[in-house]
Amino acid sequence: MKQHSRRSFLKKAGIGTTGILAASAFPAIVPASVFGKNAPSNRIHIGQIGFGRIARSHDLPEILKNDIAHVMAVADVDRKRAGLGKEWIEAQYAKKTGKANYVTVKTYEDYHDLLASREIDAVIISTPDHWHAQPAMEAALAGKHIYLQKPTSLTIKEGRQMSDAVRKSGVVFQLGSQQRSANPWPQFKRTCELVRNGRIGELKKVYVGLPGDPPGGSLERMPVPANLDYDFWLGSTPDVYYTLDRVHSQTNLDDRPGWLRCEQFGAGMITGWGSHHIDIAHWGMGTELTGPVEIEGTASFPTSGLWNVHGDFKVTARYANGVVMEMGGDNPNGVKFEGTEGWIFVSRGNVGVTASDPSATAGSKEENKAFYASDQKILGSVIGQNEIHLYDSPEQHRNWLESIRDKKESISPAEVAHRSCSACLVAHTAMKLQRKLRWNPEKEEFVNDAEANATLSRPQRGKYGTDQVKV
């Protein structure tokens, strides 16, 4: 990793070391009035941070569908991946425009250099989970709009720091919680509107179906590939030896990376897919800016091999409004809202974002449907003009771009995103401690429980981590 002092990064970004954003620190955001036929100078100039499976298969393809976006840079601590990103983006533009040299994409090994570029208006952060909160905070500090892959953070403390930084900066933030948007899954918003408008009576219980991860992973010590800045990749997490199954494939961008199954870098499926489904549960419950008040759980964890995130689990959470949420693999993958007058189940069906995503597997054909209810008439109910109508978004990435253009809040802003993730992390603590816990969502701490509160943050290594970012 190149050596960058905090002061030099702020100077390049045009920001004082006091952390207060000056007007000159913001990139020249193009007002909606000049967005006409999308001349390159009028577009939103985007830098891609992290070029792996989710960037190539989901984030960039969706962004490139929008003519107001102009992707012009890619950063990755793996130089091979940065180079592949450059080639892929340039090839997509050549295909789209018929011009072989339509764009020349810059590459960076250190994303701080990308953030310091005055050419960049916005960034997409498609990095491993332990590299979400810090670059998002630094992007906000540099005045860059942010599209962040879920989950928002490795810990609740990081998530709070990130949300506060975004709020203070005023940039547009969007979480990759695409189940909120109409394309490709309009059934989620529809379900939440039906629930919020009482079509199943008084909401009593929510069932969230989430799988676990299997054990495995090779413990073999290997030499670090010459193209990978491994110390930078580890970031704020402990210094451990390199092995392929701990990081990502060196030959196939589409492989599910090993870091997803290592607790050093994330919590496993509870935040991986939990950030999607618990977000929808919160949307339907009307609890987007809070969290549970009581939670308990059990889980199995591997006792051998490299991969050590949770396997099968069951967590029960109670919210202040009396609604109980049950999470675990015994439920079909999706969200079921149960009220006094019926229920609605919603999922993606058998479709995921990437080929390695889990699908709604369950025992019956009925449970594999994406949208069904105790009485099918519920699904066709008309939402009246004076009833609750939730935020309407065509597609998550497009909504982000339009929010930047129109200077409005996105459908998945930072605080809502943080609350979805924090509920997952509280559940993870319950899984680890396997006893009932009380949670204060206003103070964001466990009640009179030092052992549980010790999980709210992690030690951060050396020069890395959110604690190094002064907002």
Secondary structure, DSSP 8 states (H G I E B T S, - for coil): -----HHHHHHHHT--TT----GGGS-----GGG-SS--GGGSEEEEEE--SHHIIIIIHHHHTT-TTEEEEEEE-SBHHHHHHHHHHHHHHHHHHHS-TTS---EEESSHHHHHT-TT--EEEE---GGGSHHHHHHHHHTT-EEEE-S-S-SSHHHHHHHHHHHHHHT--EEES-GGGSTTT-THHHHHHHHHHTTTTSSEEEEEEE------B---------TTB-HHHHHTTS------GGGS--SS-TTS--GGGG-TTT---HHHHTHHHHHHHHHHHHT-TT---SEEEEEE---SSBSB-S--SEEEEEE-TTS-EEEEETTS-SEEEEEETTEEEEE--TT--SSTTS-----SSSGGG-SEEESSGGGGG----TTS------S-HHHHHHHHHHHT---SS-HHHHHHHHHHHHHHHHHHHH-S-EEEETTTTEETT-HHHHGGG-----TT-SGGG---
